[in-house]
Amino acid sequence: MAPITLTWKDTLQDDMADDLAHEIDIFEGKMFLTGEGKLSEKVFAESRLRRGVYGQRYDNGQRHNGFESQKVAFPSERVKGPDTYWDAPGMMRIKVPYGGLNPEQLEVIAQLADEYSDSILHVTTRQDIQLHFVHIEDTPDLMRRLAAVGITTREACGNSVRNVTCCQLSGVCRTEAFDATPYADALTYFLLGHDDVQDFGRKFKIAFSGCEQEACGLVMMHDMGFLAQVRTVDGKPQRGFKVYVGGGLGTVPHQAKLLSEFTPEGEILPQAQAVSRVFARLGEKTNRNRARLKFLIADLGIEEFRRLVEEERKILPHDDRWTGFLETLPHYKETPRRGPAHLNGVVRSGEFNNWYETNVYQQRQEGYAVVTVNLPLGDLTTGQSFALADIARKYVGDSIRTTVEQNIVLRWVPQADLPALYDELKAIGLGAPGAGTIVDITSCPGTDTCKLGIAASRGLAGTLLTDLTAKSASLPDAIKGLKIKISGCFNSCGQHHVADIGFFGNSRRSGNHKVPHFQVVLGGRWRDNGGSYGLAVGAVPSKSVPQVVGAVTDRYVADRERGESFQDWIGRIGKKQARAILEPFMSLPVYELQPEFFSDWGDPRVFSLGDIGIGECAGEVVSLFSMEIALAESEAWDAQLALEEKDYPMAEEKAYRAMVSAARALVKTRFLDVGDDPDRIVDEFKTRFYDTQLFFDPFAKGKFAHYLLDRHAQKNPRQDADAAHRQIEAALLFIEATHTCESQASDSILIEL
């Protein structure tokens, strides 16, 4: 049984089943041709990505669960070398529209994880479920078994419309305008495989939200976001959406822009189609670093983009599906497994009360509650999954949803059943309290399985979780509700930009060794649908992060004014004071004195970004580079202060100058007499590092070079608040890439005198 009932979709899914079966057959044929060397992996890559099949980092069979390393028990004895995707297991992403699951679907995914993966289901920040360490030859079987229960991996990855997300409380929320679930569902299946979404330069993410003031669907950080609204038209209430476009995190985050103040419910599908067509036609195709919708809108301006979408809408061929789903909205329903019942008089334990305080939400429907099943690091085992499916059948029927904070919720729980439900969850290790609090930490996979991971985000998250949980009873109320989010690199898969306290992985050099680091990002806003982004304040060694969290939160508790939010406090004390909190932890350790700082969380080996060695002959050059790069970091810091003072032209100019200084620092490792002229510095940087691909590190593949090259080529750059903010983000990332490039190239540095 599907998690919701939409009669219009039944026929569509029947038709789609045949289509999906045919597509899986085609995929399997391509897979075998590639394995036999008759089709290049490059040609096959987009096909497998569009089927949700990713390559992943392979690290000697080790997967870090955030608390300790454990040997992965693979389901077969096949050779798993690290050289190619075909030799090593990968990752399969399973698309879960709006997070909706039923017990049968959860069981099938658990069965597949048991048979083909490492017996772990991982919930992502897009409400998907990922299975890791899956062999590519097993993927067609997985796809067919998922399709049998109404699940697809189609367009879960690749240059496509990714999983459409929606608030997990939609339909039961006390403050929503209306339930956005059926609209998210309708748009999902309308765009799935649609001809107009097959020619994107990059991915496209959509979210739905029922409330403007809460986090909900985080519409402000999406390519296209729908915010539910009700308006009175001709004396009658009419449903529709405030529509935003061009949001996104990634390396340089963009706040979404308002496309439409009010789009009637019957227009959201054609409007999304029109946006898709404009993006497919005008979006960047060759330079993937600028191929997201946010860059197109930044180049065109929202007014011109809006005009293009309106013109595109006028010429769209009519499609009955645009409004077909509206006719069946009255049939849309979630049926509770049990009748409503209040908790009055039920005996409660102290442990239950702690859990109830953080993990239970009172639905607007009398007598029912939503229970959040807190998943540390987004993981649950197959054993837990099977048991959770049985628990769901007993208490809530089909009403299971995954969340963007990597948890699972059970909806329509009769309140009187909460103590018994808690006991059953606790018995399978899923009764932890703290959902939505500071211990509910979001983390991307980082160096565990991601090829782009720089630092161990999951290992750090597990350590912080352990530390904060141990002292949760004594934590001041002011910090219990703070959000901590961690990314293993600059790409913000852990959503660090919208956290109160965010971290993203990078590295620094101390002597002849590298030190894993995290940039500290303070002051992002999770509420208001990801209402604003924080900025990096400084980089600290990875092993110092727990102390940094303590120092920041202690200072907040001591300094905050009555009722002052963390973001408002950061804004009040300013970047200088915020950085001053970090400065005691920012100094580089010495390997001989503090060797523990030179390994990452959960990994005892000496930290490395790869196999490139470090030559002792670079000692003086490193010292020179360190002095030069300090100027760039200082200018980037001045740019942040100017932004804080709302001097946007100065902020933008300082950020640009910081990139020039960073490029100069790098050039001087090869050519001391480069001088101070920006034209010459940029020219030497391009010749010596960009054209030679020395700046093409494995994480960014050269895209950060364009932050400097493109800005330097502009004669009259925009210097408003958005442009300044983006330029600062670009400068910080360019500086990080400069550190990486210098570190990797240090073996062969030859100074020209």
C-alpha positions in Angstrom: 0.0 0.0 0.0 1.3 3.4 -0.9 1.8 5.9 2.0 -0.9 8.1 0.6 -4.0 7.5 -1.6 -4.2 9.4 -4.8 -6.5 7.8 -7.3 -5.1 9.8 -10.2 -1.7 8.3 -9.6 -2.8 4.7 -9.6 -3.0 4.5 -13.4 0.1 6.6 -13.8 2.1 4.2 -11.6 0.8 1.2 -13.5 2.0 2.7 -16.7 5.2 3.8 -15.1 5.9 0.2 -13.9 6.3 -1.0 -17.4 8.4 2.1 -18.3 10.7 1.6 -15.3 11.1 -2.1 -16.1 12.1 -1.3 -19.6 14.6 1.4 -18.4 16.1 -1.0 -15.9 16.6 -3.5 -18.7 18.4 -0.8 -20.8 20.5 0.2 -17.8 21.5 -3.4 -17.2 22.5 -3.7 -20.9 24.7 -0.6 -20.7 26.2 -1.9 -17.5 27.4 -5.1 -19.1 28.7 -3.4 -22.2 30.7 -1.0 -20.0 32.0 -3.9 -17.9 33.2 -5.7 -21.1 34.9 -2.5 -22.3 32.5 -2.0 -25.2 31.0 1.3 -23.7 33.2 3.9 -22.0 32.7 4.6 -18.4 32.4 8.3 -19.2 29.4 7.6 -21.5 27.9 5.2 -18.9 28.4 7.6 -16.0 25.5 9.9 -16.6 23.2 6.9 -17.1 24.1 5.2 -13.8 24.0 8.5 -12.0 20.4 9.1 -13.2 19.6 5.7 -11.8 21.0 6.6 -8.4 24.2 4.7 -8.7 27.3 6.5 -7.3 30.9 5.7 -7.0 32.2 6.1 -3.4 35.4 6.5 -1.5 37.0 3.1 -0.7 39.2 3.1 2.3 40.5 -0.4 2.9 37.0 -1.7 3.9 36.7 0.7 6.8 33.5 2.6 7.5 33.5 5.0 10.4 30.2 5.0 12.3 31.0 8.2 14.2 32.1 6.4 17.4 34.7 3.9 16.3 36.0 2.2 13.2 34.5 -1.1 12.3 35.3 -3.7 9.6 32.6 -3.8 7.0 31.1 -7.3 6.5 30.6 -7.5 2.7 28.0 -9.8 1.3 30.4 -11.5 -1.0 34.0 -12.4 -1.4 34.5 -10.6 -4.7 37.6 -8.6 -5.2 37.1 -5.0 -4.1 40.2 -3.1 -5.2 40.2 0.7 -5.0 41.2 1.5 -8.5 37.9 1.7 -10.5 34.2 1.9 -9.8 33.9 -1.6 -11.3 36.4 -3.1 -8.8 35.0 -1.4 -5.7 31.5 -1.2 -4.2 29.6 2.0 -4.6 26.5 3.8 -3.2 22.9 3.5 -4.3 20.5 6.4 -3.5 16.9 5.5 -3.2 14.4 8.3 -4.0 11.7 8.8 -1.3 9.4 11.7 -2.5 8.5 14.0 0.4 10.0 11.3 2.7 6.9 9.1 2.6 7.3 5.4 3.3 5.2 2.5 4.4 6.3 -0.5 6.5 6.5 -2.8 3.5 8.8 -0.4 1.6 11.0 0.0 4.7 11.3 -3.8 5.0 12.3 -4.2 1.3 15.0 -1.6 1.7 16.2 -3.3 4.8 16.3 -6.7 3.0 18.4 -5.2 0.2 20.7 -3.6 2.7 21.2 -7.0 4.3 21.8 -8.8 1.1 23.8 -6.3 -1.0 25.1 -3.6 1.3 26.7 -3.3 4.8 23.3 -3.7 6.7 23.0 0.1 7.3 20.3 2.4 6.0 21.4 6.0 5.8 18.8 8.8 5.8 20.0 11.9 3.9 19.3 15.6 4.2 17.0 15.3 1.1 14.8 12.6 2.7 16.4 9.9 0.6 17.8 6.6 1.8 21.3 5.5 0.8 22.9 2.1 0.8 26.7 2.0 0.7 29.1 -0.7 -0.4 26.8 -1.9 -3.1 28.3 -3.7 -6.1 27.3 -2.3 -9.5 26.3 -5.8 -10.9 23.7 -6.1 -8.1 22.0 -2.7 -8.9 19.5 -3.9 -11.5 18.2 -6.5 -9.0 17.9 -3.8 -6.4 16.0 -1.5 -8.8 13.5 -4.2 -9.7 12.8 -5.2 -6.2 12.3 -1.5 -5.2 10.0 -0.9 -8.2 7.8 -3.8 -7.0 6.9 -1.8 -4.0 6.5 1.5 -5.7 10.0 2.9 -5.2 12.4 4.2 -7.9 16.0 5.3 -7.9 15.4 7.1 -11.2 16.9 10.6 -11.2 18.0 10.3 -7.6 21.4 11.6 -8.8 22.8 13.2 -11.9 21.8 16.3 -13.9 18.1 16.0 -13.0 15.3 16.9 -10.7 16.4 15.4 -7.4 14.1 14.1 -4.7 11.3 16.6 -4.0 11.3 17.3 -0.3 8.4 18.4 2.0 8.0 19.2 5.7 7.5 15.9 7.6 4.7 17.6 9.6 2.7 18.5 6.5 -0.9 17.6 7.1 -0.6 17.4 10.9 1.1 20.7 11.6 -0.6 23.2 13.9 0.6 26.3 12.0 0.6 25.3 8.3 -1.6 27.1 5.7 -2.6 23.7 4.3 -1.1 20.2 3.6 1.6 20.6 0.9 2.1 16.8 0.6 -0.2 16.0 -2.4 1.3 19.0 -4.3 4.8 17.7 -3.7 3.7 14.3 -4.8 2.0 15.5 -7.9 5.1 17.6 -9.0 7.4 14.6 -8.3 5.6 12.3 -10.7 4.9 15.1 -13.3 8.6 15.9 -13.6 10.0 12.4 -13.2 11.4 11.5 -16.6 9.8 14.5 -18.2 11.4 15.6 -21.5 11.8 19.1 -20.3 14.1 18.1 -17.4 16.6 16.0 -19.3 19.0 18.7 -20.6 20.1 20.4 -17.4 23.8 21.3 -16.8 23.5 20.4 -13.2 21.1 19.1 -10.6 17.8 20.8 -9.7 16.3 20.7 -6.2 12.7 21.4 -5.2 11.1 21.8 -1.8 7.6 22.4 -0.4 6.7 24.1 2.9 3.5 24.8 4.7 4.8 27.4 7.1 6.7 30.6 6.4 8.3 31.1 9.9 9.5 27.5 10.6 12.3 25.6 9.0 9.8 23.2 7.3 10.9 22.6 3.7 13.8 25.1 3.7 12.5 26.6 0.5 15.0 29.5 0.7 17.9 27.3 -0.1 16.4 25.4 -3.1 16.5 25.9 -6.9 12.7 26.1 -6.6 10.7 26.4 -3.4 6.9 26.4 -2.8 5.6 28.1 0.3 1.9 27.4 1.0 -0.5 30.4 1.0 -4.3 30.9 1.2 -5.8 34.0 -0.3 -9.3 35.2 -0.6 -10.4 35.6 -4.3 -13.9 36.8 -5.0 -14.9 36.1 -1.5 -13.7 32.5 -1.5 -10.4 31.0 -0.1 -8.0 29.9 -2.7 -4.9 27.8 -2.3 -1.6 28.6 -3.9 2.1 29.1 -3.2 4.6 31.8 -2.9 7.3 30.6 -5.2 11.1 31.2 -4.8 13.9 30.3 -7.3 17.7 30.3 -7.4 18.5 29.3 -3.8 21.3 26.9 -3.1 24.1 26.1 -0.6 27.1 24.4 -2.2 30.5 26.3 -2.2 29.0 29.8 -2.5 25.4 29.9 -1.1 22.7 32.0 -2.7 19.4 33.1 -1.1 16.4 32.2 -3.2 14.6 35.1 -5.0 10.9 35.6 -5.2 9.5 34.5 -8.5 5.8 34.8 -7.7 4.0 36.3 -4.8 1.1 33.9 -5.4 0.8 31.0 -7.8 -2.6 29.3 -7.8 -2.5 25.6 -7.1 -3.5 24.7 -10.6 -0.5 26.6 -12.0 2.4 25.1 -10.0 3.1 22.2 -12.4 3.2 24.3 -15.6 5.2 27.0 -13.8 7.8 24.4 -12.7 7.8 23.2 -16.3 8.4 26.7 -17.6 11.3 27.3 -15.1 12.8 23.9 -16.2 12.7 24.9 -19.8 14.3 28.2 -19.3 17.0 26.6 -17.1 17.6 23.9 -19.7 17.8 26.4 -22.6 19.9 29.1 -21.0 21.7 27.5 -18.1 25.5 26.8 -18.3 26.4 23.5 -19.9 30.2 23.5 -20.3 31.4 25.0 -17.0 29.8 22.8 -14.4 31.0 25.1 -11.7 28.4 27.7 -12.8 25.7 25.3 -14.1 23.2 25.7 -11.2 20.1 27.8 -11.6 21.4 30.2 -9.0 24.1 31.4 -11.3 21.8 31.9 -14.2 19.5 34.1 -12.1 22.5 36.0 -10.7 23.6 36.7 -14.2 20.1 37.6 -15.6 18.6 39.2 -12.6 15.3 38.0 -11.1 13.2 40.4 -13.1 14.5 39.2 -16.5 14.3 35.6 -15.3 10.7 36.1 -14.2 9.9 37.6 -17.7 11.4 34.7 -19.5 9.4 32.2 -17.3 6.2 34.1 -18.0 6.9 34.1 -21.7 7.7 30.4 -21.6 4.5 29.6 -19.8 2.5 31.2 -22.5 3.8 28.9 -25.2 3.7 25.6 -23.3 1.6 22.9 -25.0 -1.4 22.1 -22.8 -1.1 19.1 -20.5 -4.1 17.6 -18.7 -1.9 16.6 -15.8 -1.4 20.2 -14.8 -4.8 20.2 -13.0 -5.7 16.5 -13.1 -4.5 15.9 -9.6 -6.7 18.7 -8.2 -9.8 16.7 -9.0 -8.7 13.9 -6.6 -7.5 16.1 -3.7 -10.7 15.3 -1.8 -9.7 11.6 -2.0 -6.3 12.3 -0.6 -6.1 11.0 3.0 -3.9 9.4 5.6 -5.8 6.9 7.6 -4.8 6.5 11.3 -4.1 2.9 12.4 -5.9 3.5 15.7 -8.4 5.9 17.0 -7.5 9.1 19.0 -6.8 8.7 22.7 -5.3 11.1 25.3 -2.4 10.5 27.6 -4.3 11.6 30.7 -3.7 9.2 33.6 -1.1 7.1 31.9 1.8 6.3 34.2 5.1 7.9 33.0 8.7 7.2 33.8 11.4 9.9 34.1 13.1 8.5 31.0 9.9 8.7 29.1 9.3 12.3 30.2 12.8 13.3 28.9 12.0 11.6 25.5 8.5 13.1 25.4 9.8 16.6 25.9 12.0 16.5 22.8 10.7 13.8 20.5 6.9 14.2 20.6 4.9 16.8 18.7 1.2 17.4 19.3 -0.7 17.1 16.0 -3.5 19.6 15.2 -5.7 16.5 15.2 -7.0 16.0 18.7 -5.6 12.9 20.5 -2.7 12.3 18.1 1.0 13.0 18.1 4.0 12.8 15.8 7.0 10.9 17.2 10.5 11.6 16.0 12.8 8.5 16.0 16.2 10.0 16.6 18.8 8.4 14.3 22.4 9.2 15.3 24.2 10.4 12.2 21.1 9.4 10.1 21.9 5.6 10.4 19.8 2.6 11.4 20.6 -1.0 11.1 18.6 -3.5 9.1 17.5 -5.2 12.4 16.2 -1.9 13.7 14.5 -1.3 10.3 12.6 -4.5 10.4 11.5 -3.9 14.0 10.6 -0.3 13.2 8.4 -1.5 10.4 6.5 -3.8 12.8 6.1 -1.0 15.3 4.7 1.3 12.6 2.2 -1.4 11.5 1.1 -1.7 15.1 0.7 2.0 16.0 0.5 4.2 12.8 0.0 2.0 9.7 1.5 3.6 6.7 2.4 7.0 8.2 6.2 6.9 8.2 8.3 9.8 6.9 12.0 10.5 6.7 13.2 14.1 7.6 15.7 16.6 6.3 17.5 16.3 9.6 18.2 12.6 9.0 15.6 11.2 11.3 12.3 9.3 10.9 8.9 10.3 12.1 5.9 8.2 12.9 2.6 10.2 12.4 -0.8 9.6 13.9 0.3 8.0 17.1 -2.6 7.9 19.6 -1.3 9.9 22.6 -2.2 7.1 25.0 0.1 4.7 23.1 3.2 6.9 23.6 4.6 5.1 26.7 4.2 1.7 25.1 5.7 3.0 21.8 8.6 4.5 23.7 9.3 1.2 25.4 9.4 -0.7 22.1 11.6 2.0 20.4 14.0 1.9 23.4 14.2 -1.9 23.2 15.6 -1.7 19.6 18.0 1.1 20.4 15.9 3.9 18.9 14.6 5.5 22.0 17.2 8.3 22.3 15.8 11.7 23.3 17.1 15.0 22.0 15.4 15.2 18.6 15.7 18.8 17.3 18.1 19.8 20.0 21.9 20.4 20.0 22.6 16.7 20.2 20.6 16.1 17.0 23.7 16.7 14.8 23.5 16.7 11.0 26.5 15.4 9.1 27.4 14.4 5.5 29.3 11.2 4.9 32.7 13.0 4.7 35.8 10.9 4.4 33.9 7.8 5.3 32.5 7.2 1.8 32.5 10.5 -0.2 35.3 11.0 -2.7 35.3 14.7 -2.1 35.5 14.5 1.7 38.5 16.3 3.2 37.8 15.8 6.9 36.0 13.2 9.0 32.6 14.9 9.4 30.9 11.8 10.7 33.7 11.1 13.1 33.5 14.6 14.5 29.7 14.4 14.7 29.9 11.2 16.6 32.4 12.7 19.1 30.2 15.8 19.6 27.1 13.7 20.0 28.8 11.6 22.7 30.2 14.6 24.6 26.9 16.6 24.5 24.7 13.6 25.3 26.9 12.9 28.4 26.2 16.4 29.8 22.7 16.9 28.3 21.0 17.0 31.7 23.2 20.0 32.7 23.0 21.9 29.4 21.5 25.4 29.8 18.2 25.9 28.1 19.6 28.6 26.0 21.8 26.2 24.0 19.6 23.1 23.9 17.8 24.2 20.8 21.0 25.2 18.8 21.7 23.5 15.5 25.1 21.9 14.7 25.7 20.8 11.2 28.9 19.4 9.7 30.2 19.0 6.1 33.3 17.1 5.2 34.2 19.7 2.6 33.1 23.1 1.3 30.1 21.7 -0.6 27.6 22.1 2.3 26.0 18.6 2.0 25.7 18.8 5.8 24.0 22.2 5.4 26.5 24.0 7.6 25.5 27.4 6.2 22.1 27.3 7.9 23.3 26.1 11.3 23.8 28.1 14.4 27.2 26.5 14.6 28.4 24.9 11.4 31.7 23.3 10.3 33.2 22.3 7.0 36.4 20.4 6.5 39.7 21.7 5.2 43.3 21.3 6.0 46.4 23.2 7.0 50.1 22.5 6.9 52.3 22.5 10.0 56.0 21.8 9.1 56.1 18.8 6.8 52.7 17.4 7.9 49.0 18.2 7.1 46.5 18.9 9.9 42.8 18.2 9.5 40.9 21.4 10.1 37.3 22.6 10.1 36.2 26.1 9.2 33.8 27.4 11.8 30.6 29.0 10.4 28.5 31.0 12.9 25.1 32.6 12.8 23.1 30.7 10.1 19.3 30.7 10.5 17.5 27.3 10.4 14.1 28.9 11.0 12.2 30.9 8.3 12.9 28.1 5.9 16.6 28.5 6.1 16.2 32.3 6.3 19.9 33.4 6.2 23.4 32.0 6.0 26.3 32.2 8.4 29.9 33.1 7.4 33.1 31.4 8.2 34.9 33.0 11.2 38.1 30.9 11.3 39.7 27.5 10.8 40.6 25.3 13.8 42.3 21.9 14.0 39.7 19.1 13.9 40.7 17.8 17.3 40.0 21.2 18.8 36.4 21.4 17.6 34.8 20.0 20.8 36.6 22.7 22.8 35.5 25.3 20.3 31.8 24.2 20.7 32.2 24.5 24.5 33.8 28.0 24.3 31.2 29.4 21.9 28.2 28.1 23.8 29.6 29.1 27.2 30.2 32.6 25.9 26.7 32.8 24.4 25.1 31.7 27.7 27.2 34.2 29.6 26.7 37.2 27.2 23.2 36.8 25.8 20.6 39.3 26.6 17.2 38.2 27.8 15.5 36.2 25.0 18.3 36.9 22.5 18.7 34.2 19.8 22.1 32.8 18.9 22.0 34.5 15.5 21.1 37.9 17.0 23.9 37.5 19.6 26.5 36.8 16.8 25.2 39.8 15.0 25.5 42.0 18.1 29.0 40.9 19.2 30.3 41.1 15.6 32.9 39.1 13.7 35.9 40.4 15.6 34.6 39.2 19.0 33.4 36.0 17.5 36.8 35.3 16.0 38.5 36.2 19.3 36.6 33.3 20.9 38.2 31.0 18.3 41.7 32.4 18.4 43.0 30.3 21.3 42.3 27.2 19.3 43.5 28.4 15.9 47.3 28.0 16.3 48.9 25.1 14.4 50.2 22.2 16.5 53.8 20.9 16.2 53.9 17.3 15.1 56.6 16.3 17.6 54.8 17.8 20.5 51.1 17.0 19.7 51.0 14.1 17.2 47.3 13.5 18.1 46.3 16.6 16.1 47.7 15.0 12.9 45.1 12.3 12.7 41.4 12.7 12.1 38.4 11.5 14.2 38.0 7.7 14.0 41.2 7.2 11.9 44.5 6.6 13.7 46.6 7.1 10.6 48.6 10.3 10.0 46.2 12.7 8.1 46.7 13.0 4.3 44.8 14.4 1.3 46.2 11.7 -0.9 49.4 9.9 -1.8 51.5 13.1 -2.5 54.5 13.2 -0.3 56.1 16.3 1.4 59.7 17.1 0.6 61.9 18.6 3.3 63.5 21.0 0.7 60.3 23.1 0.9 60.9 24.4 4.4 61.7 28.0 3.5 59.1 28.2 0.8 56.4 27.1 3.3 57.5 29.9 5.6 57.3 32.4 2.8 53.9 31.1 1.7 52.6 31.3 5.2 53.5 34.9 5.6 52.0 35.8 2.2 48.8 33.9 2.6 48.2 35.6 6.0 47.7 38.9 4.1 45.0 37.3 2.0 43.3 35.9 5.1 43.5 39.3 6.7 41.9 41.0 3.7 39.1 38.4 3.6 38.5 39.1 7.3 38.3 42.8 6.6 35.8 42.1 3.9 33.6 40.3 6.4 33.8 43.2 8.8 32.9 45.6 5.9 29.9 43.4 5.1 28.9 43.5 8.8 29.0 47.3 8.6 26.9 47.2 5.4 29.7 48.8 3.4 29.0 46.5 0.4 31.3 48.0 -2.2 34.2 47.8 0.3 33.3 44.3 1.2 33.2 43.1 -2.4 36.4 44.9 -3.2 38.3 43.5 -0.2 37.1 40.0 -1.0 38.5 40.4 -4.5 41.8 41.8 -3.2 42.0 38.8 -0.8 41.9 36.4 -3.8 44.5 38.4 -5.6 46.7 38.2 -2.5 46.2 34.5 -2.2 47.1 34.0 -5.9 50.2 36.2 -5.3 51.2 34.0 -2.3 51.0 30.9 -4.5 52.8 32.5 -7.5 55.6 33.6 -5.2 56.4 29.9 -4.5 57.5 29.7 -8.1 58.3 33.3 -9.1 59.4 35.8 -6.4 59.4 38.9 -8.6 55.8 38.8 -9.5 55.2 42.2 -8.0 52.0 43.8 -6.8 50.1 44.6 -10.0 46.8 42.6 -10.1 47.0 42.1 -13.8 50.4 40.5 -13.7 49.5 38.4 -10.6 46.4 37.0 -12.2 48.3 36.4 -15.5 51.1 34.6 -13.7 48.6 32.6 -11.6 46.7 31.6 -14.8 49.9 30.6 -16.6 51.7 28.8 -13.8 48.8 27.2 -11.9 45.5 27.2 -13.9 46.8 26.4 -17.4 49.1 23.8 -16.0 46.2 22.3 -14.0 48.2 22.5 -10.8 45.3 24.3 -9.3 43.0 21.4 -10.3 42.9 19.7 -6.9 40.8 16.5 -6.6 38.1 18.2 -4.6 37.4 21.3 -6.7 38.9 20.3 -10.0 39.9 23.9 -10.7 36.6 25.6 -10.3 37.8 27.9 -7.5 40.3 29.4 -10.0 37.3 30.9 -11.8 36.3 32.8 -8.8 39.4 34.9 -9.3 39.6 34.8 -13.1 35.9 35.7 -13.6 36.0 38.5 -11.0 39.2 40.0 -12.4 37.7 40.1 -15.8 34.7 42.2 -14.6 35.1 45.9 -15.2 32.0 47.0 -13.3 31.1 44.3 -10.8 27.9 44.3 -8.8 28.6 45.5 -5.3 25.3 45.1 -3.5 24.7 43.0 -0.4 24.2 39.7 -2.3 27.2 40.2 -4.5 29.4 41.1 -1.5 28.2 38.1 0.4 28.9 35.7 -2.5 32.3 37.3 -3.2 33.4 36.8 0.4 32.3 33.1 0.2 34.2 32.8 -3.0 37.3 34.4 -1.5 37.3 32.1 1.5 37.1 29.1 -0.7 39.7 30.4 -3.1 42.1 30.8 -0.1 41.3 27.3 1.0 42.0 26.0 -2.4 45.3 27.9 -2.4 46.3 26.2 0.8 45.5 22.8 -0.8 47.4 23.6 -4.0 50.5 24.8 -2.1 50.4 21.7 0.1 50.2 19.3 -2.8 52.7 21.0 -5.0 55.3 21.6 -2.3 57.5 18.6 -3.4 58.3 20.2 -6.7 58.5 23.9 -5.8 61.4 25.7 -7.6 61.9 29.3 -7.0 63.0 31.5 -9.9 65.2 34.3 -8.6 
